[in-house]
Amino acid sequence: MIDYELTDQEKALKAKAAELAAKEIAPQAKVLDEASKAEVCVLMKNNLKKLAAAGVLEAGLADGSIDLISAYLVGEEISKACASTYMSARASSFLAGGAIALFGTADQKSAYLAGLKSADKIGALAYSEADSGTDLGALASTAVSEGGNWLLSGTKDIVMNAPIADVLLVLAWTDKSAGLEKGLSLFIVEKGAAGLSVGAPIETMGLRGAPIASVALDKCPAKAILGGEAGKGYEQVTRLLEMGRVTVAAMCVGVGTACMEKATAQAKARKAFGKPIGAFQEVGFKLADMFTQNDLGRTLSLRAAWAYNNKENDAPILAACAKLFSGEGVTMVANMAMQIFAGHGYLKGTDVERLYRDARFGEICEGTTEMMRVTIAKPDLDRFASR
């Protein structure tokens, strides 16, 4: 039976995250969006420290498990204030920290988890490449064992947090002949390792406050294989990214909620023909649709999070549903907010213009909406094929 009521602890965590986001993170959103890439790195480190000091950076992160409801609640509140900050925090604590918490050895957890939770260390997951994307079988990065060390070679083209990362988890082939399920491994690589180079920060349409760059490895020695055993990388990354769909949905609903709140305020404040524009049915209907879209996205996401926490078999499918609905939904919500603001929303530097750009990432982040539909449809297609 599903209990849709949050526990007292979850309510307190959500309230804490909302208060921190409004007071400390939201005022920096515009600054981050317009800052130089060098300034972004400094500002983002400061934001991560604020999240850590309040105890929300580590939300959902435990030794050996991830509480996705807590991770979702914090993600929505931080994203509502600044999507860039959340996606950077998510890369460090959920993707890097979560991978170590779920799959790391006792020594690896001891070495890295405390630092990632306190933001004394910043993490990054480097798995995708220019010619691979969702197709992990097309990865070109390799790892060769020499003299007791694994030496990594290859290039990861879009890595969140690469410019500020102290710890990178890098996916590479250890035995390509073994195939996807046994041939890939996830390696721990530390900042400053020989042969590791981080490219110049990448300019993006949205999430301009998130530090992103490519990572090149030239016979770079890894610190260790995550979990201590080669051939587990595909399983590890797949499980992490499947769970991560819930946290991407959190970003989408957070941005969508921010769009709705700003559009509602505009609809009350701006007048046309002698009355607030919100009194016109055309505007009121848009606000109703925005509320509905956000609330359904939140419900789907928490349902998927609950399913993961309770180890339901359908959890990955439900997470794909949440990401698909929320990803497409936030694009529609941002578009309606822009329509309500009209020309004033289209001006560079306005909140709704930034949110409009940030929203578009939801449909393509870590698996496009097309891939989510494939994921959702496949179980039914497989059942029909077996008849």
C-alpha positions as CSV (number, residue, x, y, z in Angstrom):
1,M,0.0,0.0,0.0
2,I,1.3,3.4,-0.9
3,D,1.2,6.1,1.8
4,Y,1.3,9.5,0.0
5,E,1.8,11.4,3.2
6,L,5.4,12.5,3.9
7,T,6.9,11.5,7.2
8,D,7.7,14.2,9.7
9,Q,11.3,13.8,9.0
10,E,10.7,14.2,5.2
11,K,8.6,17.3,5.8
12,A,11.3,18.8,7.9
13,L,13.9,18.1,5.3
14,K,11.8,19.6,2.6
15,A,11.2,22.7,4.7
16,K,14.9,23.1,5.5
17,A,15.8,22.8,1.8
18,A,13.1,25.3,0.8
19,E,14.3,27.9,3.4
20,L,18.0,27.5,2.4
21,A,17.1,27.6,-1.3
22,A,15.1,30.8,-0.9
23,K,17.6,32.6,1.3
24,E,21.0,31.4,0.0
25,I,20.7,29.9,-3.4
26,A,18.0,31.8,-5.3
27,P,19.8,35.2,-5.0
28,Q,22.8,33.7,-6.7
29,A,20.9,32.2,-9.7
30,K,21.0,35.2,-11.9
31,V,24.7,35.9,-10.9
32,L,25.7,32.3,-11.8
33,D,23.9,32.5,-15.1
34,E,25.7,35.7,-16.1
35,A,29.1,35.0,-14.6
36,S,32.3,34.2,-16.4
37,K,33.3,30.5,-16.4
38,A,36.1,31.2,-14.0
39,E,33.7,33.0,-11.6
40,V,31.2,30.1,-12.0
41,C,33.7,27.7,-10.5
42,V,34.2,29.8,-7.4
43,L,30.5,30.6,-7.0
44,M,29.4,27.0,-7.4
45,K,31.9,25.7,-4.8
46,N,30.4,28.3,-2.4
47,N,26.9,27.1,-3.1
48,L,27.8,23.5,-2.6
49,K,29.4,24.4,0.8
50,K,26.1,26.1,1.8
51,L,24.1,23.0,0.9
52,A,26.6,20.8,2.8
53,A,26.5,23.0,5.9
54,A,22.7,22.8,6.0
55,G,22.9,19.0,5.7
56,V,20.9,18.9,2.5
57,L,23.7,18.0,0.1
58,E,23.8,14.5,1.4
59,A,20.0,14.0,1.4
60,G,19.2,10.5,0.4
61,L,22.8,9.3,0.6
62,A,23.5,6.4,2.9
63,D,26.0,3.6,3.2
64,G,24.8,1.0,0.8
65,S,21.5,2.6,-0.2
66,I,19.9,5.7,-1.5
67,D,16.6,7.2,-0.2
68,L,15.1,8.5,-3.4
69,I,12.2,10.3,-1.7
70,S,14.6,12.5,0.3
71,A,16.8,13.0,-2.7
72,Y,13.7,14.1,-4.8
73,L,12.4,16.5,-2.1
74,V,15.6,18.4,-1.8
75,G,16.2,18.3,-5.6
76,E,12.9,20.0,-6.4
77,E,13.4,22.8,-3.8
78,I,17.0,23.5,-4.9
79,S,16.1,23.4,-8.6
80,K,13.2,25.8,-8.0
81,A,15.8,28.3,-6.8
82,C,18.6,27.5,-9.2
83,A,18.7,24.5,-11.5
84,S,22.5,24.9,-12.2
85,T,23.2,24.6,-8.5
86,Y,21.1,21.5,-8.2
87,M,22.6,19.8,-11.2
88,S,26.1,20.4,-9.9
89,A,25.2,19.2,-6.4
90,R,23.5,16.1,-7.9
91,A,26.6,15.3,-10.0
92,S,28.7,15.4,-6.9
93,S,26.5,13.9,-4.2
94,F,24.0,11.7,-6.0
95,L,26.0,10.4,-9.0
96,A,29.5,10.3,-7.7
97,G,28.6,9.9,-4.0
98,G,25.7,7.6,-4.7
99,A,27.9,5.3,-6.9
100,I,30.4,5.0,-4.1
101,A,27.8,4.5,-1.4
102,L,26.1,1.7,-3.5
103,F,29.1,0.0,-5.0
104,G,32.3,1.1,-3.3
105,T,34.4,-1.0,-1.0
106,A,34.6,-0.2,2.7
107,D,37.9,1.6,2.1
108,Q,36.5,3.6,-0.8
109,K,33.5,4.7,1.2
110,S,35.8,5.7,4.1
111,A,38.1,7.6,1.7
112,Y,35.5,9.6,-0.2
113,L,32.0,9.8,1.2
114,A,32.6,12.1,4.1
115,G,34.4,14.6,1.8
116,L,31.6,14.5,-0.8
117,K,28.9,15.0,1.8
118,S,30.8,18.0,3.3
119,A,31.7,19.5,-0.1
120,D,35.4,19.3,0.9
121,K,35.6,17.1,-2.2
122,I,33.5,17.5,-5.3
123,G,32.6,14.5,-7.5
124,A,31.8,13.9,-11.1
125,L,30.6,11.0,-13.2
126,A,32.4,10.7,-16.6
127,Y,30.7,8.1,-18.7
128,S,29.3,9.6,-21.9
129,E,31.3,10.3,-25.1
130,A,30.7,12.2,-28.3
131,D,29.9,9.1,-30.3
132,S,28.2,7.0,-27.6
133,G,25.5,8.9,-25.6
134,T,23.0,6.4,-24.4
135,D,24.8,3.6,-26.4
136,L,27.4,2.6,-23.9
137,G,28.5,-0.2,-26.2
138,A,30.0,2.6,-28.5
139,L,32.3,3.9,-25.8
140,A,35.9,4.2,-26.9
141,S,37.7,4.7,-23.6
142,T,39.9,1.8,-22.5
143,A,41.8,0.7,-19.4
144,V,44.9,-1.4,-19.6
145,S,46.5,-3.2,-16.6
146,E,50.2,-2.5,-16.4
147,G,52.5,-3.1,-13.4
148,G,49.6,-3.4,-11.0
149,N,47.9,-0.2,-12.2
150,W,45.0,0.5,-14.5
151,L,45.9,3.1,-17.1
152,L,43.0,4.8,-18.7
153,S,42.9,6.4,-22.2
154,G,40.0,8.2,-23.9
155,T,37.9,11.3,-23.9
156,K,34.6,12.1,-22.1
157,D,33.0,15.1,-23.9
158,I,30.4,16.5,-21.5
159,V,31.1,16.1,-17.8
160,M,29.2,18.0,-15.2
161,N,31.5,19.4,-12.5
162,A,34.7,18.5,-14.5
163,P,36.3,21.9,-13.9
164,I,35.9,21.7,-10.1
165,A,36.0,17.9,-9.5
166,D,38.4,16.3,-7.0
167,V,37.1,12.8,-7.7
168,L,36.0,11.5,-11.1
169,L,34.3,8.1,-11.7
170,V,35.3,7.1,-15.3
171,L,33.7,4.4,-17.3
172,A,36.1,2.4,-19.6
173,W,36.5,-1.0,-21.3
174,T,38.6,-3.5,-19.4
175,D,37.7,-6.4,-21.7
176,K,35.7,-5.4,-24.8
177,S,35.5,-9.1,-25.9
178,A,33.4,-9.8,-22.8
179,G,30.6,-7.5,-24.0
180,L,28.7,-4.7,-22.2
181,E,27.6,-6.6,-19.1
182,K,31.1,-7.9,-18.2
183,G,33.5,-5.8,-20.2
184,L,33.1,-2.3,-18.7
185,S,34.5,-1.0,-15.4
186,L,34.0,2.2,-13.4
187,F,37.3,3.7,-12.2
188,I,38.1,6.2,-9.4
189,V,40.4,8.9,-10.8
190,E,41.6,11.7,-8.5
191,K,42.3,15.3,-9.5
192,G,45.9,15.9,-10.5
193,A,46.5,12.3,-11.8
194,A,49.2,12.0,-14.5
195,G,47.6,12.0,-17.9
196,L,44.4,13.6,-16.8
197,S,43.4,16.9,-18.4
198,V,40.2,18.9,-18.2
199,G,39.2,21.0,-21.1
200,A,38.0,24.6,-21.1
201,P,34.5,25.1,-19.5
202,I,31.8,24.5,-22.1
203,E,29.2,27.2,-23.0
204,T,25.7,25.9,-22.9
205,M,22.3,27.4,-23.7
206,G,20.8,26.8,-20.3
207,L,22.3,25.8,-16.9
208,R,25.0,28.3,-17.6
209,G,25.9,28.3,-13.9
210,A,26.8,24.6,-13.9
211,P,30.6,23.9,-14.5
212,I,30.8,21.6,-17.5
213,A,33.9,20.5,-19.5
214,S,35.4,17.6,-21.4
215,V,37.9,15.2,-19.8
216,A,40.8,13.6,-21.6
217,L,42.8,10.7,-20.3
218,D,46.2,9.6,-21.7
219,K,47.4,6.5,-19.9
220,C,46.1,8.0,-16.7
221,P,46.5,5.8,-13.6
222,A,43.3,5.1,-11.8
223,K,43.2,5.1,-8.1
224,A,41.1,2.0,-8.0
225,I,38.2,0.1,-9.7
226,L,34.9,1.0,-8.0
227,G,34.0,-1.9,-5.8
228,G,37.3,-3.6,-6.4
229,E,36.1,-5.9,-9.2
230,A,36.5,-5.4,-12.9
231,G,33.5,-5.9,-15.3
232,K,30.8,-4.4,-13.1
233,G,30.7,-0.9,-14.7
234,Y,27.7,-1.4,-17.0
235,E,25.6,-2.7,-14.1
236,Q,26.7,0.1,-11.8
237,V,26.2,3.0,-14.3
238,T,22.9,1.6,-15.6
239,R,21.4,1.2,-12.1
240,L,22.6,4.7,-11.1
241,L,21.2,6.4,-14.2
242,E,17.9,4.6,-13.8
243,M,17.5,5.9,-10.3
244,G,18.8,9.2,-11.5
245,R,15.7,9.7,-13.7
246,V,13.8,10.5,-10.5
247,T,16.3,13.3,-9.6
248,V,16.2,14.7,-13.1
249,A,12.4,14.8,-12.8
250,A,13.0,16.7,-9.5
251,M,14.9,19.4,-11.5
252,C,12.1,19.5,-14.1
253,V,9.3,20.0,-11.5
254,G,11.4,22.5,-9.6
255,V,12.0,24.6,-12.6
256,G,8.3,24.2,-13.6
257,T,7.1,25.3,-10.2
258,A,9.3,28.4,-10.4
259,C,7.9,29.2,-13.8
260,M,4.3,28.8,-12.4
261,E,5.0,31.0,-9.4
262,K,6.5,33.8,-11.4
263,A,3.8,33.6,-14.0
264,T,1.1,33.8,-11.3
265,A,2.7,36.9,-9.8
266,Q,2.8,38.5,-13.2
267,A,-0.8,37.6,-13.9
268,K,-1.8,39.3,-10.7
269,A,0.4,42.4,-11.1
270,R,0.1,43.3,-14.8
271,K,-3.1,44.9,-16.0
272,A,-4.6,45.1,-19.4
273,F,-7.9,46.8,-20.4
274,G,-8.3,47.9,-16.8
275,K,-8.0,44.5,-15.0
276,P,-5.2,42.0,-14.0
277,I,-4.4,39.8,-17.0
278,G,-5.0,36.7,-14.8
279,A,-8.7,37.6,-14.9
280,F,-8.7,36.8,-18.6
281,Q,-9.6,33.2,-19.2
282,E,-6.8,32.6,-21.7
283,V,-4.2,33.4,-18.9
284,G,-6.1,31.7,-16.2
285,F,-6.3,28.5,-18.2
286,K,-2.5,28.5,-18.7
287,L,-1.9,28.9,-14.9
288,A,-4.3,25.9,-14.3
289,D,-2.4,23.8,-16.8
290,M,0.9,24.7,-15.3
291,F,-0.3,23.7,-11.8
292,T,-1.7,20.4,-13.1
293,Q,1.5,19.6,-15.0
294,N,3.7,20.3,-12.0
295,D,1.6,18.4,-9.5
296,L,1.3,15.3,-11.7
297,G,5.1,15.4,-12.4
298,R,5.6,15.5,-8.6
299,T,3.2,12.7,-8.0
300,L,4.8,10.5,-10.6
301,S,8.3,11.2,-9.3
302,L,7.4,10.4,-5.7
303,R,5.6,7.3,-6.8
304,A,8.8,6.1,-8.6
305,A,10.9,7.1,-5.6
306,W,8.7,5.1,-3.3
307,A,8.9,2.2,-5.6
308,Y,12.7,2.3,-5.5
309,N,12.8,2.7,-1.7
310,N,10.5,-0.4,-1.4
311,K,12.4,-2.4,-4.1
312,E,9.5,-2.8,-6.5
313,N,10.3,-4.5,-9.7
314,D,8.6,-1.8,-11.8
315,A,10.7,1.0,-10.2
316,P,12.9,1.6,-13.3
317,I,9.8,1.9,-15.6
318,L,8.1,4.2,-13.2
319,A,11.2,6.4,-13.0
320,A,11.3,6.5,-16.8
321,C,7.6,7.6,-16.8
322,A,8.4,10.3,-14.3
323,K,11.3,11.6,-16.3
324,L,9.4,11.5,-19.6
325,F,6.3,13.3,-18.2
326,S,8.3,15.9,-16.2
327,G,10.8,16.5,-19.0
328,E,8.2,17.3,-21.6
329,G,6.1,19.0,-19.0
330,V,8.6,21.5,-17.9
331,T,9.2,22.6,-21.5
332,M,5.4,23.2,-21.9
333,V,5.2,25.0,-18.5
334,A,8.2,27.3,-19.4
335,N,6.6,28.1,-22.7
336,M,3.3,29.1,-21.1
337,A,5.2,31.2,-18.6
338,M,7.0,33.0,-21.4
339,Q,3.6,33.5,-23.1
340,I,2.2,35.2,-20.0
341,F,5.2,37.5,-19.7
342,A,5.1,38.1,-23.4
343,G,7.9,40.5,-24.7
344,H,9.1,41.3,-21.2
345,G,9.9,37.6,-20.6
346,Y,11.9,37.5,-23.8
347,L,14.4,40.1,-22.5
348,K,17.8,38.7,-21.7
349,G,18.5,38.6,-17.9
350,T,14.9,38.1,-16.8
351,D,14.1,35.2,-14.5
352,V,11.6,33.6,-16.9
353,E,14.2,33.8,-19.8
354,R,16.7,31.9,-17.7
355,L,14.1,29.3,-16.6
356,Y,13.0,28.9,-20.2
357,R,16.6,28.0,-21.2
358,D,17.1,25.7,-18.2
359,A,13.9,23.9,-18.8
360,R,14.9,22.5,-22.2
361,F,17.6,20.3,-20.6
362,G,14.9,18.1,-19.0
363,E,14.0,16.4,-22.3
364,I,17.6,15.4,-23.2
365,C,19.4,14.9,-19.9
366,E,20.8,11.3,-19.3
367,G,18.4,9.7,-21.9
368,T,16.1,11.6,-24.3
369,T,12.4,11.5,-24.1
370,E,12.5,9.1,-27.1
371,M,14.7,6.7,-25.1
372,M,12.3,6.9,-22.1
373,R,9.4,5.8,-24.4
374,V,11.5,2.9,-25.6
375,T,12.2,1.9,-22.0
376,I,8.6,2.2,-21.0
377,A,7.3,0.3,-24.1
378,K,9.9,-2.5,-24.1
379,P,8.4,-4.7,-21.3
380,D,5.0,-4.8,-23.0
381,L,6.5,-5.4,-26.4
382,D,8.6,-8.3,-25.0
383,R,5.5,-9.9,-23.5
384,F,3.6,-9.7,-26.8
385,A,6.6,-11.1,-28.6
386,S,6.6,-14.2,-26.3
387,R,3.0,-15.1,-27.2
